[in-house]
Each structure stands twice: as C-alpha cells, then as structure tokens.
C-alpha cells in the first residue's frame, strides 16, 4: 500500500469519526450549543480541554520553534503551562459559579453595563480570529503534504470539515469530538517520539532520552547538538541568546493570555458543579503534560536528525548530494515549504549560518557561497519527523491525522466562542432580547459559518508561523480580557467605567503596537515600521507586548476607579457571593 493511501485512510477515518460524533451529539438547544447542557464529566472535560488547548501551535509548530532556537523558545512551554495553572486556580471555579454561558456574558453582568459587554465581545472577536488564523495555517500545512495538494486547497478542505462538525454539534458535539481528537493527537505525537528517542539514545522515553547519551557519538545528546550547531556557525542550543526582558515579558504575556482565552474558559461552563471546574483543570493539566514534556525532546532530536541527514559523515566532511537527498526532502519540496538553491553549483546541499561572522572565513575556504536550504518552514518539522527518522508508513499516516486533529479541535473551540459572542452577547443580550431559542441557535450557526470564511481567508495570508500567530492572540487576550476578569472576581469595588477604560486602553495599545510592525489587520505591506529589534519600543517584541498591555489595562482601570464611584452595593455583594465555594448558579439568559 502506498503512502498516500495510508495517509488517506488515517485522515479520512478520523474525519468520519468526528462527523459521526457531531451527528450523534447534535445540539438541539442553546444550552447544548453553548455549554453542552452542563453535563460533561470532569475527566472527559479535562481531555476535551486539553485537545482544545493543544492546537496546531502546540502539535505542529512549537517543537519547530524550539528546534530552530533552542532554550530561548522554551518560553512557549513555560508561559502556556504557567498560564493554565493561573486559569485553573484563579478563574475557572469562580466563572462557573457565576453561572453564565460566555466571557462577555460575565463581564456585561459583573460590570452592569451593555458597553462593557460590547467591548468584551470586540476583544473576544479580535483575539479569536487572530488565534484561528494559526489553526487554519497549521491545517493547511498538514493537508498540503499528506493529501498532496497545495496549501490553499488544504486550507479549504480543513475549513469544510470543521464547518460540518462545529456548526452541527455546537459545544455538545465539539466536546465529544475533542475527546476523540485528543486520543488521536497524543498517540500521533508520542509514538514517533518514542521511535526517534530509541534510534538516537536507546531510551524509549523521550523525556529521558533528551538527557541521555547520544548512541553513535557517546556524548550527551544536548552536548552533541550544541557541538554540531557551533561547527556550522549557529548559536549553541542550550544557551539564551535573546533579550532577557523580552523573554520575561513574553512568558508573562503567554501566561496571562492563557488565563484570558475565552474558548478555553467556556469549557469550564460545561461541567455540572463548581468543584468539577477545578477537577477538569487538574485533569487537563495531566493530559497536556503528556505532550508538553515530549515537545523539547522532539525538537532537539529532529534538529540533530536534519544535520545528520545533510552531513551524514559529520559537519567537517562533504554534505549530501542534491540528487541523493532523501525522499522526505523531495516530498516536502513539492509543497513549497522546503526549498534549496545550489549557490556554488557543486551539486551538494550546504546548510549553515551564513550570517555568522566567525564562521564566514571557514565557509569561504570550503567554497560555500551561502546557506542553500533557503526555505525551511518551521511548521513542517513535527510532520516531517517520521520521514526524517525513516519510520514506517503507518506512523506517518498517524501523525497526519494527529496534526489535523490538533488544528481542527482548537479551531472548533474558537469558532464556537466567536459564534456564541455574536448570537448570545450581541443579538440575544444586546440588540434583540425577545429572539426565540430557535432563532438564537440559527444565528449561532450562521455566525460560525461566517467566522470560518473569514478565518480561511486570513489563513491564506498568515503573519507568521502557526505558533507565532497564536502568540499574538495570547497578547491580545492578556491585554484585554484577563485584567477585566481578574478585577471582576477579586476587586468588588471595580466599576463599569474603570473596566471599560482598562479594556479599551489595553486592547487599543496592544493592537496598535502589533499592527505597527505586522501590518494593519495583518495585511502585508501595511506595517508602519519594519519588524526588527532596532525598531521595537524599548526592545519589546510585538509578541511580548501583551504583558505591557495588561499592565496598562490595570493602571487605567484603577485610575478611573479612583476618580469615580465604586460599583453599586448589590454588585459588590454579588462578587462576594461568587467567591464563596458552595453551589453553582444555573445558566441564565439576559
């Protein structure tokens, strides 16, 4: 059986499963569409939350970012994991206690203001649409390789599949689909890592293999990787070569952004009791850790495998001939995500850091005229890993299904958050309070369809790699929704004027900073300044600005509070009541 057929069986089989689950769990009411009827078991919800959380950025892109930078990009692991702890301990139980369907629902009622609800909806839409770009980008990359189509066609296929099961099933269908997707993606991620760890270190546990001895050289794996990278003019893998300020701010941005993600927060509205919200978070952390502790090993081992592929006899010997390049390179070249250029016309592939001043003389002495791997899209690394390590064809099919499961599970959660904000918070709660339940459900499905179309178009022109685009979304969530939710729970005197001002200042400053360097609405060529460190304000990257935006949000909110009256007494009493760990209010419509 050829590889294409194997891929088709794995991918097609998983899609058939997702759609069957959506049909079985079709939402028949707004409660089922928004919150799965509040009947999801904590373990199931933890697994679904993990799938919702472990997006294309986690599955497809994160290991690639770690592989090509090393220790400096461990911020993704620290920020995302730390943020989830914040969410579990500080927000999830109290939001479930409040008994609403959506994040704007909470903000609108807590700050007794239609304007606060509208600002929260705007923040949610901007953040969620930015986030879903990364998922569509990752899905397009996976489809383009494994179904042997171009990335645009792959993106359209992914959009069609997620449209069917997300629009049909709502939160009820998405929850049980995400349980299946988690099982698919964790098996797909772990099995290749086990094989590769065995090949390189003899240890079947990737987390331990990362710190084991590299079998062929007798050196510790990370020491071997540091050595070969420095021999090719790259920075050592285990050192930090970026700005410490950016590293701290980026980690903080990911942490507080995580705790403000509406598509993750709404998962805690699906459980029966307040205590179940905390249990769900605990189980989700367990399920997330299974992948997150493997990712550094996958990145490190893949980077070493790439170098060994190009320099099979060592970095001081001749590199591989272009005509003798392995099949995985030929396959990915067809997608346009991997490209070579024979700059010195010697018929071989030279891969090195051409920007390295210390390595320049040696490169010239060897007749090299530049790095010849001119394009290596970091998002392909995990997907190419089984081919790089020459694993069996069924493993390749499995990782294809896993990559798509990761992208589509998060895309579905985001699209649900978008449609809920439009149908419930805009139409039902703001513009047409007398709308019937059937009408609200129709609007929820229509708005989700429109969101898919917008996300697909943006996915064709993404502003970066999947994980980088997602990082921007985290910055937006950090600067807008997280401070408002925190103040809504822990600052009983915070009033509507302060919350609204804070959200506007935080979101506005972050959006302006990001668009300055990445273009207005991410449209290429519309950026006002080139996105290089020399142009950044105080050296702060656009990816790291979310933490600054969050700080500005808090400062603006408390400054306005100091000049205005505190929240009414009945609101202060409401805030006190949701912090008492007993019972849970029923979901209500407004």
Secondary structure, DSSP 8 states (H G I E B T S, - for coil): --HHHHHHHHHHHHHHHHHHHHHHT---SHHHHHHGGG---HHHHHHHHHHHHS-HIIIIIHHHHHHHH-GGGGHHHHHHHHHHHHIIIIIHHHHHHHT-SSHHHHHHHHTT-HHHHHHHHHHHHHHHHHHHHHHHHHHHHHHHHHTT--HHHHHHHHHHHHHHHHHHHHHHHHHHHHHHHHHHHHHHHHHHHHHHHHHHHS-S-HHHHTTSB-TTT-SBHHHHHHHHHHHTT---TTS--S-HHHHHHHHHHHHHHHTT-HHHHGGGGSSSSHHHHHHHHHHHHHHHHHHHHHHHHHHHHHHHHHHHHH-TT-TTS---BGGG--HHHHHHHTTTSEE---TTSSSB---S-TT-HHHHHHHHHTT--S-S--EE-GGGHHHHHHHHTT--HHHHHHHHHHHHHHHHHHHHHHHHHHHHIIIIIIIIIII-TT--HHHHHHHHHHHHHHHHHHHHHHHTT-SS-HHHHHHHHHHHHIIIIIHHHHHHHH-TT--HHHHHHHHHHHHHHHHHHHHHHH-GGG-TT--SS-SSGGGSGGG--GGGHHHHHHHHHHHHHHHHHHHS----HHHHHHHHHHTS-S--------
